[in-house]
Amino acid sequence: MNHFLIQAVINSVPQMRYTKENQTPIAEMMVNFQGLRNEDPIRELKVTGWGSIAQEMIEQLKEGQNVVLEGRLRMNSITRKIAINT
C-alpha cells in the first residue's frame, strides 16, 4: 500500500494546465517540509492534483499556507549525460 501523509508549507502558487486529450485540469505546486529530526534538512516536493482537486488547489491555496497532504508518493529519477570539458 502506498499512502503518504505529511504537513508542509506551500512554496509556490499552484499553476494550472490541461491535458491535450480531454482537457482534464492538472494543478502543480511546490511545498517544503521538515525532516523527522531537527538536523534533517528541509525538503522540497512537487504536488500534483487532477480534476476537481486541481480546481480546489487553484481556488483555495496560496503561497506560505500550511497544508496537510494525503495521497500516493511517486518518485521519478532522470539520468542525464554530463559534459566534461577537458
C-alpha positions as CSV (number, residue, x, y, z in Angstrom):
1,M,0.0,0.0,0.0
2,N,1.3,3.4,-0.9
3,H,-0.1,6.0,1.5
4,F,1.5,9.4,2.2
5,L,0.5,11.9,4.9
6,I,2.7,15.0,5.7
7,Q,2.4,18.6,6.9
8,A,4.1,21.1,4.6
9,V,4.3,24.8,3.6
10,I,3.3,25.9,0.1
11,N,6.4,27.2,-1.6
12,S,4.8,28.4,-4.9
13,V,1.4,29.4,-6.1
14,P,-0.4,26.4,-7.7
15,Q,-0.2,26.5,-11.5
16,M,-3.0,25.1,-13.8
17,R,-2.6,23.2,-17.1
18,Y,-4.9,20.9,-19.0
19,T,-4.4,17.5,-20.8
20,K,-4.4,17.6,-24.6
21,E,-6.9,14.7,-25.0
22,N,-9.9,15.7,-22.8
23,Q,-8.8,19.0,-21.2
24,T,-8.6,17.5,-17.7
25,P,-7.3,20.1,-15.3
26,I,-4.0,19.5,-13.6
27,A,-2.6,21.7,-10.9
28,E,1.0,21.6,-9.6
29,M,2.8,23.4,-6.8
30,M,6.0,23.0,-4.8
31,V,5.9,22.5,-1.0
32,N,8.6,22.4,1.7
33,F,8.6,20.1,4.7
34,Q,10.9,19.4,7.7
35,G,12.6,16.1,8.2
36,L,11.9,13.9,11.2
37,R,14.9,15.1,13.1
38,N,15.9,18.7,13.8
39,E,19.2,18.2,12.0
40,D,17.5,16.9,8.8
41,P,17.4,19.5,6.0
42,I,14.2,21.0,4.7
43,R,13.0,19.1,1.7
44,E,11.1,20.2,-1.4
45,L,8.3,18.2,-3.1
46,K,6.2,18.8,-6.2
47,V,2.5,18.2,-5.5
48,T,0.1,17.4,-8.4
49,G,-3.7,17.4,-8.3
50,W,-6.1,16.2,-11.0
51,G,-9.7,17.1,-11.9
52,S,-11.8,18.7,-9.1
53,I,-8.8,18.5,-6.7
54,A,-6.8,20.7,-9.2
55,Q,-9.7,23.2,-9.2
56,E,-9.7,23.4,-5.4
57,M,-6.0,23.8,-5.3
58,I,-6.2,26.9,-7.6
59,E,-9.2,28.4,-5.8
60,Q,-8.1,27.8,-2.1
61,L,-4.3,27.5,-1.8
62,K,-1.8,30.3,-1.5
63,E,1.9,30.6,-1.1
64,G,3.0,30.4,2.6
65,Q,0.0,28.4,3.7
66,N,0.4,25.3,5.9
67,V,-1.2,22.2,4.4
68,V,-1.6,18.6,5.3
69,L,-1.2,16.4,2.2
70,E,-2.5,12.9,1.8
71,G,-2.2,10.7,-1.2
72,R,0.3,8.5,-3.1
73,L,4.0,9.1,-3.3
74,R,5.8,8.5,-6.6
75,M,9.4,9.1,-7.2
76,N,10.9,9.7,-10.6
77,S,14.6,9.7,-11.5
78,I,16.2,11.2,-14.6
79,T,19.5,10.1,-16.0
80,R,21.4,12.9,-17.6
81,K,24.6,13.0,-19.5
82,I,27.3,15.2,-18.0
83,A,29.5,17.1,-20.4
84,I,33.1,17.2,-19.2
85,N,35.3,20.0,-20.6
86,T,39.0,19.0,-20.9
